[in-house]
Amino acid sequence: MNHHQQEQDQQPRPPAPAPATPPPPPQVGAGNSSSVLTVFILFIAVFAVIAISSTSNVSNSLSILHQVPEGHVGVYWRGGALLKTITDPGFHVKMPVITQYESVQVTIQTDQVRDIPCGTKGGVMITFGKIEVVNRLRKDYVYETLLNYGVNYDNTWIYDKIHHEINQFCSSHSLQEVYIDQMQFSHCKEQILPFLLLYCLMSHPSLAVISCVKLQNFDTSTPIDEQMKDALQGDCTRYAPGIEIISVRVTKPTIPESIRRNFEQMEEERTKVLIAIERQRVVEKESETKKKMAISEAEKNAGVSKILMEQKLMEKESARRQEEIENLMYLAREKSLADADFYR
C-alpha cells in the first residue's frame, strides 16, 4: 500500500490555474470630456437653429457684406429687436449671425388681392377676382411701421383690410348696386368708344377726333374704387401714417351664371341707349354745322348781291350824270348858235 501510494506520488500533477487578471480601473477624466463635448455640440446646434430660424433668409443672417437695392432701404434686427438703423441703397457691412437684415421697398408698388368672396344684402354670393392697391411706404416712417406691424405690414393694412372692407360693402348693398350702379363707370368708356369711333369714322370723320378726346378725358374711377381708397387711407392715416394709398382698382365681380346673363342683357341695352344718345348728339352737331354753313353762305350771297346792286346803282348814276352833262353841252351849243343868228 505504501508502494502504491509512492507510485501515485510519482505521477505528474496538472498545473494549478493562474490567478484572474483584475479589471482596469475606470477612466474618470475621459468620460467627463465626452459628456462635455456632447453638451457643447448640442448647445451649438440649438443656437444655430435659433439664429437661423429668427430670419427669413439664411444668407442675410450669415453674410457680412450685403447690398440694398435701389428703391429700398435696409432694416436690421439684433436678437429679435428692431434697430433704429436705416440704410440707403448701396453696399453695407453688418455682424453675421447676430444681426439680421431685410430690404424694404419705399417706392410705389402694386399689391393684388385675389378671390375675395362676399355676400350681398340680398344673400347672393359673389367673388371679386382681383383688386389692385397702389401704395407706398414713406421712408420717414419705416422704423415706426415695422416696429408696430413687422415686415409684412401690408398683410394687415392692405390684404386683410381689403377683405374686411369688401365684405362690409357687399353686406350693405344689393346685387344691382354692386354689379351695376357701383361699377357703371369702369366699363363705360371701353364699351362706347369702339362703336362711337366706328360710327364717326364712317359718317363724320371730322367729329371722330373730338369724340375720342372727350372720352379719353372721361373719369373712369368708380364709386367703389373711391370708397375702398378712402377706407384704407383713413385707417392707415390713423394707425399707420407711413402707408400711403395712392389708388384702388376693383374689377367687376363674378356672379352666378343665371343672374349674370340678365345683367349682361341690361348692360347691353344700356350701352345701346348711350350709343343712341351719342349718335343723336353727333347728328345735332352736324345739323348745327349745316345751319351755320347755310347762314354763312346766305350772308356771303347777300353781300355779293349788295355789292352788285351798288355797282349797278353807281353805273346808272354815272350814266345819268353823263347824260346831264351832254344835255348842258347841247343847250349851250344851241344857245350860242341862236345868239349868233340873232346878232347877225
URRABEL-V7044 format. One record per residue. N is the residue number from 0. PHI is phi in whole degrees, -180 to 180 (NA if undefined). D_CENTER is the distance of its C-alpha to the mean C-alpha in Angstrom with 1 decimal. Layout:
n: (N,N)
phi: (PHI,PHI)
d_center: (D_CENTER,D_CENTER)
This chain:
n: (0,1,2,3,4,5,6,7,8,9,10,11,12,13,14,15,16,17,18,19,20,21,22,23,24,25,26,27,28,29,30,31,32,33,34,35,36,37,38,39,40,41,42,43,44,45,46,47,48,49,50,51,52,53,54,55,56,57,58,59,60,61,62,63,64,65,66,67,68,69,70,71,72,73,74,75,76,77,78,79,80,81,82,83,84,85,86,87,88,89,90,91,92,93,94,95,96,97,98,99,100,101,102,103,104,105,106,107,108,109,110,111,112,113,114,115,116,117,118,119,120,121,122,123,124,125,126,127,128,129,130,131,132,133,134,135,136,137,138,139,140,141,142,143,144,145,146,147,148,149,150,151,152,153,154,155,156,157,158,159,160,161,162,163,164,165,166,167,168,169,170,171,172,173,174,175,176,177,178,179,180,181,182,183,184,185,186,187,188,189,190,191,192,193,194,195,196,197,198,199,200,201,202,203,204,205,206,207,208,209,210,211,212,213,214,215,216,217,218,219,220,221,222,223,224,225,226,227,228,229,230,231,232,233,234,235,236,237,238,239,240,241,242,243,244,245,246,247,248,249,250,251,252,253,254,255,256,257,258,259,260,261,262,263,264,265,266,267,268,269,270,271,272,273,274,275,276,277,278,279,280,281,282,283,284,285,286,287,288,289,290,291,292,293,294,295,296,297,298,299,300,301,302,303,304,305,306,307,308,309,310,311,312,313,314,315,316,317,318,319,320,321,322,323,324,325,326,327,328,329,330,331,332,333,334,335,336,337,338,339,340,341,342,343)
phi: (NA,-72,-67,-64,-69,-69,-65,-66,-71,-78,-66,-70,-96,-65,-66,-73,-65,-71,-67,-66,-77,-70,-64,-67,-67,-64,-87,-69,-66,-66,-65,-66,-64,-64,-66,-64,-64,-64,-64,-65,-64,-63,-63,-62,-64,-65,-64,-66,-64,-65,-67,-75,-74,-79,-130,-83,-133,-65,-65,-65,-78,-94,-81,-97,-95,-139,-121,-100,-71,-65,85,-127,-130,-97,-123,-137,-123,-135,65,86,-96,-73,-88,-80,-73,-122,-107,-86,-57,137,-91,-143,-119,-142,-81,-69,66,-73,-106,-105,-132,-142,-99,-120,-76,-120,-99,-66,-137,-117,-100,-108,-104,-115,53,-106,-82,-159,-115,-76,-62,-86,94,-85,-85,-129,-135,-89,-67,-155,-129,-102,-120,-90,-143,-154,-97,-69,-63,-70,-111,-63,-62,-63,-67,-70,-65,-88,-128,80,-64,-91,-63,-69,-63,-78,-99,-123,-65,-68,-68,-63,-57,-64,-67,-64,-67,-66,-63,-66,-68,-107,-133,-82,-64,-60,-69,-72,-86,-116,-64,-78,-116,-70,-87,-73,-120,-63,-65,-65,-83,-81,-57,-61,-66,-65,-65,-63,-64,-68,-67,-80,-110,-138,-60,-69,-93,-65,-65,-63,-64,-63,-64,-64,-74,-65,-86,-72,-74,-100,-72,-102,-58,-69,-60,-66,-67,-65,-63,-65,-66,-64,-67,-62,-70,-65,-63,-81,-109,-136,-65,-76,-95,-111,-92,-87,-160,-131,-124,-104,-80,-65,-73,-94,-121,-55,-60,-63,-76,-63,-61,-64,-69,-66,-64,-62,-67,-65,-65,-62,-65,-62,-63,-64,-65,-63,-63,-67,-64,-63,-63,-64,-64,-62,-65,-65,-63,-65,-65,-63,-62,-64,-65,-65,-63,-63,-66,-64,-63,-65,-63,-64,-63,-64,-63,-63,-63,-64,-63,-61,-65,-65,-61,-64,-64,-64,-62,-65,-65,-64,-68,-63,-66,-62,-63,-63,-64,-62,-64,-65,-63,-65,-66,-65,-66,-65,-66,-65,-64,-65,-66,-70,-86,-81)
d_center: (127.7,127.5,127.4,124.5,122.7,123.2,121.7,118.6,118.4,118.7,115.8,112.3,109.9,106.1,104.0,102.5,98.6,96.6,95.0,91.2,88.7,86.9,83.0,81.2,79.9,76.1,74.0,72.4,70.4,68.7,67.4,65.8,64.1,62.5,61.2,59.7,58.0,56.5,55.2,53.8,51.9,50.5,49.4,47.7,45.9,44.7,43.5,41.6,40.0,39.0,37.7,35.7,34.2,33.1,30.4,27.6,28.7,32.4,32.2,30.6,33.5,36.2,35.2,36.5,34.4,30.7,27.8,24.8,22.1,20.5,17.5,19.1,22.1,24.9,26.1,29.5,31.5,35.3,37.0,33.9,33.6,30.6,31.9,31.0,30.8,27.4,27.5,25.7,24.7,27.9,30.8,32.3,35.1,35.5,38.2,37.8,37.9,38.2,34.9,31.6,28.5,24.7,22.0,19.1,15.9,15.7,13.0,9.3,7.9,5.3,7.8,8.6,11.5,13.8,17.0,17.5,21.0,22.3,25.4,25.7,28.5,30.7,30.3,28.3,26.0,22.6,19.7,15.9,14.9,11.3,9.0,5.4,5.7,4.5,8.3,11.3,14.9,17.4,20.1,22.9,22.1,21.7,25.3,25.3,22.1,23.3,26.8,25.8,23.1,23.4,21.2,19.2,18.4,15.0,17.1,18.8,16.3,13.1,14.4,17.8,16.9,14.5,17.4,19.8,18.1,17.5,21.1,22.4,20.6,22.2,25.5,25.9,25.0,26.8,25.5,25.9,23.7,20.9,21.0,22.1,22.2,18.9,17.0,19.2,17.0,14.1,16.6,19.2,18.5,18.0,21.3,23.4,22.6,24.3,27.3,27.7,27.5,29.9,32.3,32.2,32.7,35.7,37.4,36.1,34.6,34.8,32.5,29.8,28.2,28.4,26.7,23.9,23.2,23.4,21.0,18.4,18.5,18.2,15.6,13.6,12.1,14.2,16.3,14.9,11.3,13.3,15.6,13.3,11.7,15.4,16.7,14.5,15.1,18.7,19.6,17.9,19.8,22.9,23.0,20.5,20.1,18.6,15.2,13.0,10.3,8.4,6.6,6.7,6.6,10.0,11.6,15.3,17.5,20.3,23.7,27.3,28.5,31.4,29.3,26.6,29.2,30.4,27.1,26.4,29.8,29.0,25.7,27.8,30.4,28.0,26.6,30.2,31.1,28.2,29.4,33.0,32.2,30.5,33.4,35.8,34.2,34.6,38.2,38.9,37.6,39.7,42.7,42.2,42.1,45.3,46.9,46.2,47.4,50.6,51.2,50.8,53.2,55.7,55.7,56.2,59.1,60.6,60.5,62.1,64.8,65.5,65.9,68.3,70.2,70.7,71.8,74.4,75.6,76.0,77.9,80.2,80.7,81.6,84.0,85.6,86.2,87.6,89.9,91.1,91.8,93.8,95.7,96.5,97.7,99.9,101.4,102.2,103.8,105.8,106.9,108.0,110.0,111.6,112.6,114.0,116.1,117.3,118.5,120.2)
